[in-house]
Amino acid sequence: MKGISRKIFVSAFSILVFGTVLTPVVSAAVNKAGYVDVAKVFDGYEKTKQNDTRLQASGKTKEEERDAMVREVRRLKDEQALLAENAKEKKQEAIDAKIRELQEFDAAARKELGESRNKMVREIFKDIDEVVQRYGERKGYDLIFNDRTLLYRSPRFDLSNDILEELNRNYQKKKA
């Protein structure tokens, strides 16, 4: 335990010394900094909203397909209840096959919708990153942070609305 405590102390002390020495150097070199609330930009981006609408529509279509399969299983079970004992076993095989088909459909639908969502999210984050890069270069920023890594932030350094406006403007141009 003493070895671990000593390592933690040495690491903390090193970080403290390094931070104390480096802070004046970094602040002298940084003339302009800001941060972006990525969650706010992501949620306010028109492309996000349209993709969510598409995913919901796709999910609803999958749900309707699934409901039809469930109705078919119920129909088969109702038919089975009316059959003689010797025919029930054969009907049970058909029911079991439909249930397996339903389970496979569920797994495939979850996978497809998840992959679509992940692809859309990656595209949106790429769009956000590109706009932040161009914005930073155009406006002369030295540093632009993601708001999640900041311990303190003043609202005057928040670039989120500017980034969001530019993202949506660019998206509307691409759509037109």
Backbone as JSON, one array per atom type, in Angstrom:
{
  "sequence": "MKGISRKIFVSAFSILVFGTVLTPVVSAAVNKAGYVDVAKVFDGYEKTKQNDTRLQASGKTKEEERDAMVREVRRLKDEQALLAENAKEKKQEAIDAKIRELQEFDAAARKELGESRNKMVREIFKDIDEVVQRYGERKGYDLIFNDRTLLYRSPRFDLSNDILEELNRNYQKKKA",
  "N": [[0.81, -1.18, 0.0], [1.99, 1.19, 0.72], [3.69, 1.66, -1.42], [1.92, 2.24, -3.5], [0.64, 4.55, -2.5], [2.81, 6.27, -2.38], [3.42, 6.44, -5.11], [1.11, 7.68, -6.07], [1.28, 10.12, -4.69], [3.71, 11.14, -5.76], [2.96, 11.34, -8.45], [0.8, 13.16, -8.3], [2.12, 15.37, -7.23], [3.94, 15.87, -9.27], [2.2, 16.57, -11.34], [1.07, 18.87, -10.27], [3.36, 20.55, -10.06], [4.16, 20.6, -12.74], [1.85, 21.7, -13.89], [1.82, 24.21, -12.63], [4.15, 25.35, -13.59], [3.71, 25.25, -16.33], [1.29, 26.61, -16.82], [1.55, 29.56, -16.93], [2.97, 29.72, -19.33], [1.25, 28.55, -21.22], [-1.01, 30.24, -20.98], [0.1, 32.61, -21.82], [0.52, 32.08, -24.44], [-2.0, 31.63, -25.5], [-4.39, 33.45, -27.02], [-7.04, 33.63, -27.64], [-9.85, 31.89, -26.65], [-12.46, 29.43, -26.4], [-15.52, 27.59, -25.8], [-17.61, 24.77, -26.62], [-20.85, 23.6, -26.21], [-21.46, 20.56, -26.82], [-23.57, 18.74, -26.67], [-25.82, 20.41, -26.71], [-25.5, 21.59, -29.23], [-25.61, 19.3, -30.85], [-28.24, 18.38, -30.31], [-29.74, 20.58, -31.22], [-29.22, 20.72, -33.89], [-30.44, 20.67, -37.16], [-30.15, 18.47, -38.85], [-29.89, 16.39, -37.06], [-32.44, 16.35, -35.94], [-33.97, 15.69, -38.22], [-32.89, 13.2, -38.86], [-33.61, 11.77, -36.56], [-36.39, 11.76, -36.91], [-36.56, 10.21, -39.23], [-35.5, 7.79, -38.24], [-37.41, 7.17, -36.3], [-39.64, 6.74, -37.94], [-38.75, 4.55, -39.4], [-38.44, 2.75, -37.3], [-41.1, 2.53, -36.51], [-42.19, 1.3, -38.76], [-40.86, -1.16, -38.63], [-41.92, -2.03, -36.23], [-44.61, -2.36, -36.93], [-44.35, -4.46, -38.78], [-43.44, -6.41, -37.03], [-45.64, -6.62, -35.31], [-47.5, -7.76, -37.07], [-46.34, -10.26, -37.4], [-46.58, -11.26, -34.79], [-49.34, -11.37, -34.59], [-49.79, -13.39, -36.42], [-48.6, -15.59, -35.11], [-50.33, -15.78, -32.92], [-52.7, -16.39, -34.28], [-52.05, -18.9, -35.3], [-51.8, -20.29, -32.88], [-54.41, -20.14, -31.94], [-55.71, -21.67, -33.9], [-54.49, -24.09, -33.38], [-55.55, -24.76, -30.92], [-58.04, -25.64, -31.61], [-57.66, -28.0, -32.92], [-57.39, -31.6, -33.3], [-55.72, -33.85, -31.03], [-53.58, -35.27, -32.31], [-52.94, -33.63, -34.49], [-52.13, -31.32, -33.33], [-49.44, -31.31, -32.59], [-48.01, -31.05, -34.98], [-48.86, -28.5, -35.72], [-47.74, -27.1, -33.63], [-45.07, -27.18, -34.3], [-45.05, -25.46, -36.47], [-45.78, -23.13, -35.15], [-43.59, -22.81, -33.41], [-41.58, -22.38, -35.32], [-42.43, -19.94, -36.38], [-42.16, -18.35, -34.12], [-39.38, -18.44, -33.75], [-38.66, -17.13, -36.1], [-39.75, -14.62, -35.54], [-38.14, -13.87, -33.35], [-35.63, -13.75, -34.6], [-36.19, -11.72, -36.39], [-36.61, -9.59, -34.59], [-34.01, -9.34, -33.48], [-32.52, -8.71, -35.78], [-33.78, -6.33, -36.55], [-33.24, -4.64, -34.35], [-30.46, -4.56, -34.57], [-30.12, -3.41, -37.14], [-31.42, -0.89, -36.84], [-29.87, 0.16, -34.77], [-27.33, 0.28, -35.99], [-27.89, 2.1, -38.03], [-28.53, 4.36, -36.52], [-26.06, 4.77, -35.2], [-24.4, 5.32, -37.41], [-25.56, 7.69, -38.34], [-25.12, 9.35, -36.13], [-22.32, 9.44, -36.07], [-21.87, 10.8, -38.5], [-23.05, 13.27, -37.91], [-21.48, 14.19, -35.74], [-19.11, 14.43, -37.13], [-19.78, 16.5, -38.9], [-20.17, 18.55, -37.01], [-17.59, 18.74, -35.92], [-16.12, 19.56, -38.2], [-17.27, 22.08, -38.7], [-16.63, 23.43, -36.33], [-13.83, 23.43, -36.54], [-13.41, 25.01, -38.9], [-14.7, 27.37, -38.07], [-13.15, 28.09, -35.84], [-10.66, 28.6, -37.09], [-11.39, 30.65, -38.9], [-12.31, 32.66, -37.14], [-10.13, 33.15, -35.6], [-9.43, 31.67, -33.27], [-7.47, 30.24, -30.67], [-7.83, 28.06, -29.02], [-10.51, 25.77, -28.74], [-12.74, 24.3, -26.67], [-14.42, 21.27, -25.69], [-17.31, 21.36, -23.81], [-17.56, 19.5, -21.74], [-15.12, 18.87, -20.63], [-14.32, 20.91, -19.06], [-13.71, 22.51, -15.96], [-14.56, 24.89, -14.99], [-16.47, 27.4, -16.55], [-17.06, 30.35, -18.27], [-19.94, 31.97, -19.39], [-19.47, 33.82, -21.4], [-17.59, 32.78, -23.07], [-18.84, 30.85, -24.48], [-19.45, 29.26, -27.41], [-21.42, 27.85, -28.56], [-24.02, 28.55, -29.65], [-23.28, 30.05, -31.92], [-21.9, 28.1, -33.4], [-23.94, 26.23, -33.76], [-25.79, 27.74, -35.3], [-24.25, 28.12, -37.62], [-23.85, 25.45, -38.42], [-26.53, 24.64, -38.98], [-27.13, 26.47, -41.0], [-25.28, 25.69, -42.99], [-26.25, 23.11, -43.42], [-28.8, 23.59, -44.43], [-28.07, 24.81, -46.84], [-26.86, 22.63, -48.15], [-29.05, 20.95, -48.41], [-30.66, 22.36, -50.15]],
  "CA": [[0.0, 0.0, 0.0], [2.85, 2.37, 0.77], [4.2, 1.89, -2.77], [0.86, 2.88, -4.27], [0.47, 5.9, -1.98], [3.98, 7.06, -2.81], [3.26, 6.69, -6.55], [0.05, 8.69, -6.22], [1.82, 11.41, -4.22], [4.69, 11.62, -6.73], [2.21, 11.72, -9.65], [0.06, 14.39, -8.01], [3.1, 16.44, -7.06], [4.47, 16.16, -10.61], [1.16, 17.28, -12.08], [0.99, 20.2, -9.66], [4.55, 21.33, -10.46], [4.08, 20.77, -14.19], [0.77, 22.65, -14.16], [2.22, 25.53, -12.16], [5.19, 25.86, -14.5], [3.19, 25.33, -17.69], [0.16, 27.51, -16.92], [1.88, 30.88, -17.5], [3.42, 29.56, -20.72], [0.06, 28.31, -22.04], [-1.87, 31.41, -21.02], [0.76, 33.65, -22.61], [0.44, 31.71, -25.85], [-3.39, 31.58, -25.91], [-5.0, 34.77, -27.1], [-8.49, 33.54, -27.78], [-10.34, 30.54, -26.36], [-13.9, 29.3, -26.22], [-15.96, 26.21, -25.65], [-18.85, 24.42, -27.31], [-21.7, 22.61, -25.56], [-21.69, 19.65, -27.93], [-24.91, 18.17, -26.55], [-26.75, 21.44, -27.16], [-25.34, 21.72, -30.68], [-26.11, 18.05, -31.43], [-29.71, 18.35, -30.21], [-30.33, 21.68, -31.97], [-28.86, 20.59, -35.31], [-31.57, 20.23, -37.98], [-29.87, 17.13, -39.37], [-30.2, 15.47, -35.96], [-33.89, 16.26, -35.85], [-34.48, 14.95, -39.38], [-32.48, 11.8, -38.71], [-34.46, 11.18, -35.53], [-37.69, 11.53, -37.53], [-36.4, 9.04, -40.11], [-35.33, 6.59, -37.41], [-38.71, 6.86, -35.69], [-40.48, 6.18, -38.99], [-38.23, 3.22, -39.67], [-38.79, 1.94, -36.14], [-42.55, 2.29, -36.56], [-42.4, 0.3, -39.81], [-40.4, -2.44, -38.07], [-42.89, -2.41, -35.2], [-45.79, -2.86, -37.62], [-44.0, -5.78, -39.3], [-43.38, -7.3, -35.87], [-47.02, -6.84, -34.86], [-48.11, -8.71, -38.01], [-45.79, -11.58, -37.08], [-47.18, -11.66, -33.52], [-50.73, -11.76, -34.9], [-49.72, -14.69, -37.09], [-48.35, -16.6, -34.07], [-51.59, -15.92, -32.18], [-53.65, -17.1, -35.15], [-51.65, -20.31, -35.31], [-52.13, -20.87, -31.57], [-55.87, -20.29, -31.9], [-56.01, -22.83, -34.75], [-53.99, -25.28, -32.69], [-56.48, -25.1, -29.84], [-59.22, -26.29, -32.19], [-57.28, -29.25, -33.59], [-57.3, -32.86, -32.55], [-54.42, -34.02, -30.38], [-52.53, -35.71, -33.25], [-52.6, -32.53, -35.39], [-51.59, -30.21, -32.53], [-47.97, -31.37, -32.59], [-47.54, -30.47, -36.25], [-49.14, -27.07, -35.65], [-46.77, -26.54, -32.68], [-43.83, -26.99, -35.06], [-45.24, -24.22, -37.25], [-45.75, -22.03, -34.17], [-42.19, -22.66, -32.99], [-40.85, -21.79, -36.44], [-42.83, -18.53, -36.44], [-41.56, -17.67, -32.96], [-37.95, -18.26, -34.09], [-38.63, -16.08, -37.13], [-40.0, -13.37, -34.83], [-36.94, -13.56, -32.56], [-34.6, -13.34, -35.56], [-36.6, -10.4, -36.89], [-36.33, -8.63, -33.51], [-32.56, -9.13, -33.39], [-32.07, -8.01, -37.0], [-34.31, -4.96, -36.53], [-32.44, -3.88, -33.37], [-29.12, -4.35, -35.14], [-30.23, -2.46, -38.26], [-31.73, 0.44, -36.32], [-28.69, 0.6, -34.02], [-26.28, 0.64, -36.95], [-28.32, 3.33, -38.7], [-28.38, 5.45, -35.54], [-24.62, 5.02, -35.01], [-23.88, 5.96, -38.62], [-26.05, 9.07, -38.36], [-24.45, 10.08, -35.06], [-20.94, 9.7, -36.54], [-21.94, 11.86, -39.52], [-23.37, 14.54, -37.25], [-20.29, 14.63, -35.02], [-18.13, 14.85, -38.14], [-20.23, 17.83, -39.32], [-19.89, 19.49, -35.91], [-16.13, 18.92, -35.85], [-15.68, 20.36, -39.35], [-17.7, 23.47, -38.52], [-15.82, 24.0, -35.25], [-12.49, 23.67, -37.09], [-13.48, 26.17, -39.79], [-15.07, 28.51, -37.26], [-11.97, 28.47, -35.06], [-9.67, 29.19, -38.0], [-11.92, 31.9, -39.44], [-12.46, 33.66, -36.08], [-8.85, 33.35, -34.93], [-9.35, 31.03, -31.95], [-6.32, 29.38, -30.39], [-8.36, 26.84, -28.41], [-11.95, 25.61, -28.54], [-12.91, 23.11, -25.86], [-15.7, 20.63, -25.47], [-17.72, 21.82, -22.47], [-17.5, 18.44, -20.73], [-13.79, 18.76, -20.02], [-14.03, 22.14, -18.32], [-14.12, 22.57, -14.57], [-15.28, 26.17, -14.89], [-16.61, 28.08, -17.85], [-17.83, 31.58, -18.27], [-20.84, 31.99, -20.55], [-18.99, 34.7, -22.48], [-16.75, 31.99, -23.96], [-19.68, 29.81, -25.08], [-19.59, 29.42, -28.86], [-22.4, 26.85, -29.0], [-25.05, 29.11, -30.53], [-22.65, 30.4, -33.2], [-21.62, 26.84, -34.1], [-25.24, 25.67, -34.15], [-26.31, 28.54, -36.42], [-23.45, 27.82, -38.81], [-24.18, 24.08, -38.82], [-27.85, 24.61, -39.61], [-27.03, 27.22, -42.26], [-24.6, 24.81, -43.95], [-27.14, 21.99, -43.72], [-29.86, 24.09, -45.32], [-27.46, 25.0, -48.17], [-26.67, 21.3, -48.75], [-30.37, 20.42, -48.75], [-31.28, 23.14, -51.24]],
  "C": [[0.86, 1.26, 0.0], [3.39, 2.71, -0.61], [3.18, 2.62, -3.63], [0.66, 4.31, -3.81], [1.6, 6.8, -2.41], [3.87, 7.41, -4.29], [2.2, 7.77, -6.8], [0.57, 10.05, -5.8], [2.79, 11.98, -5.24], [3.98, 12.08, -8.0], [1.48, 13.04, -9.44], [1.0, 15.58, -7.9], [3.66, 16.86, -8.43], [3.47, 16.96, -11.43], [1.04, 18.72, -11.57], [2.14, 21.08, -10.12], [4.49, 21.62, -11.96], [3.01, 21.81, -14.54], [1.14, 24.06, -13.75], [3.23, 26.16, -13.1], [4.6, 26.12, -15.88], [2.07, 26.36, -17.84], [0.51, 28.89, -17.45], [2.3, 30.8, -18.96], [2.2, 29.4, -21.62], [-0.78, 29.58, -22.11], [-1.22, 32.56, -21.78], [0.6, 33.36, -24.1], [-1.01, 31.75, -26.37], [-3.98, 32.99, -25.87], [-6.51, 34.72, -27.1], [-8.91, 32.09, -27.57], [-11.84, 30.56, -26.2], [-14.25, 27.85, -26.01], [-17.29, 26.03, -26.36], [-19.58, 23.36, -26.48], [-22.17, 21.66, -26.67], [-23.09, 19.04, -27.86], [-25.97, 19.15, -27.06], [-26.7, 21.58, -28.68], [-25.92, 20.48, -31.38], [-27.64, 18.05, -31.45], [-30.38, 19.44, -31.05], [-30.08, 21.61, -33.47], [-30.05, 20.01, -36.08], [-31.37, 18.81, -38.51], [-30.17, 16.08, -38.3], [-31.71, 15.26, -35.88], [-34.48, 15.46, -37.01], [-34.1, 13.47, -39.3], [-33.31, 11.09, -37.65], [-35.85, 10.87, -36.08], [-37.63, 10.31, -38.43], [-36.29, 7.75, -39.31], [-36.65, 6.2, -36.76], [-39.64, 6.23, -36.72], [-40.05, 4.75, -39.31], [-38.58, 2.27, -38.52], [-40.27, 1.59, -36.12], [-42.87, 1.23, -37.62], [-42.0, -1.09, -39.31], [-41.4, -2.94, -37.03], [-44.16, -2.97, -35.83], [-45.54, -4.25, -38.21], [-43.99, -6.81, -38.17], [-44.78, -7.64, -35.38], [-47.74, -7.84, -35.77], [-47.62, -10.13, -37.72], [-46.4, -12.12, -35.78], [-48.62, -12.11, -33.75], [-50.76, -13.13, -35.56], [-49.49, -15.81, -36.07], [-49.63, -16.84, -33.27], [-52.64, -16.7, -32.99], [-53.35, -18.59, -35.17], [-51.99, -21.0, -33.98], [-53.64, -21.08, -31.43], [-56.3, -21.5, -32.73], [-55.62, -24.11, -34.03], [-54.97, -25.73, -31.6], [-57.7, -25.85, -30.35], [-58.93, -27.65, -32.8], [-57.34, -30.45, -32.66], [-55.88, -33.02, -32.04], [-53.31, -34.39, -31.36], [-52.11, -34.59, -34.21], [-51.96, -31.35, -34.65], [-50.07, -30.17, -32.57], [-47.4, -30.74, -33.86], [-47.74, -28.95, -36.26], [-48.15, -26.39, -34.71], [-45.43, -26.3, -33.38], [-43.9, -25.69, -35.88], [-45.18, -23.0, -36.33], [-44.32, -21.76, -33.73], [-41.34, -22.01, -34.07], [-41.16, -20.29, -36.55], [-42.22, -17.74, -35.28], [-40.08, -17.44, -33.19], [-37.78, -17.15, -35.11], [-38.83, -14.71, -36.49], [-38.78, -12.95, -34.02], [-35.79, -13.09, -33.47], [-34.91, -11.95, -36.12], [-36.28, -9.33, -35.86], [-34.83, -8.3, -33.45], [-32.05, -8.34, -34.6], [-32.55, -6.56, -37.0], [-33.52, -4.1, -35.54], [-31.06, -3.57, -33.93], [-29.17, -3.3, -36.24], [-30.49, -1.04, -37.77], [-30.55, 1.01, -35.53], [-27.57, 1.05, -34.94], [-26.63, 1.94, -37.67], [-28.13, 4.53, -37.77], [-26.9, 5.79, -35.35], [-24.01, 5.73, -36.21], [-24.3, 7.43, -38.66], [-25.34, 9.91, -37.3], [-23.01, 10.41, -35.48], [-20.92, 10.82, -37.57], [-22.17, 13.23, -38.88], [-22.15, 15.06, -36.49], [-19.18, 15.07, -35.98], [-18.5, 16.26, -38.64], [-19.87, 18.87, -38.26], [-18.39, 19.78, -35.85], [-15.63, 19.8, -36.99], [-16.05, 21.83, -39.18], [-16.88, 24.13, -37.42], [-14.42, 24.33, -35.76], [-12.48, 24.92, -37.97], [-13.78, 27.45, -39.01], [-13.85, 29.02, -36.47], [-10.92, 29.14, -35.92], [-10.13, 30.57, -38.48], [-11.98, 33.02, -38.38], [-11.19, 33.86, -35.26], [-8.75, 32.77, -33.52], [-8.09, 30.19, -31.84], [-6.78, 28.03, -29.85], [-9.88, 26.89, -28.38], [-12.12, 24.27, -27.85], [-14.31, 22.54, -25.98], [-16.09, 20.96, -24.04], [-17.6, 20.75, -21.39], [-16.14, 18.33, -20.05], [-13.44, 19.97, -19.18], [-14.52, 22.04, -16.88], [-14.89, 23.85, -14.29], [-15.36, 26.76, -16.28], [-17.49, 29.3, -17.68], [-18.71, 31.58, -19.51], [-20.32, 32.87, -21.7], [-18.08, 33.96, -23.46], [-17.53, 30.88, -24.69], [-19.93, 30.12, -26.55], [-20.71, 28.54, -29.43], [-23.43, 27.41, -29.96], [-24.48, 29.48, -31.9], [-22.41, 29.15, -34.04], [-22.92, 26.24, -34.61], [-25.84, 26.42, -35.33], [-25.56, 28.21, -37.7], [-23.74, 26.41, -39.33], [-25.51, 24.03, -39.56], [-27.87, 25.38, -40.93], [-26.37, 26.35, -43.33], [-25.5, 23.65, -44.37], [-28.24, 22.42, -44.66], [-29.32, 24.31, -46.73], [-27.29, 23.66, -48.89], [-27.99, 20.71, -49.19], [-30.96, 21.09, -49.97], [-30.74, 22.77, -52.59]]
}
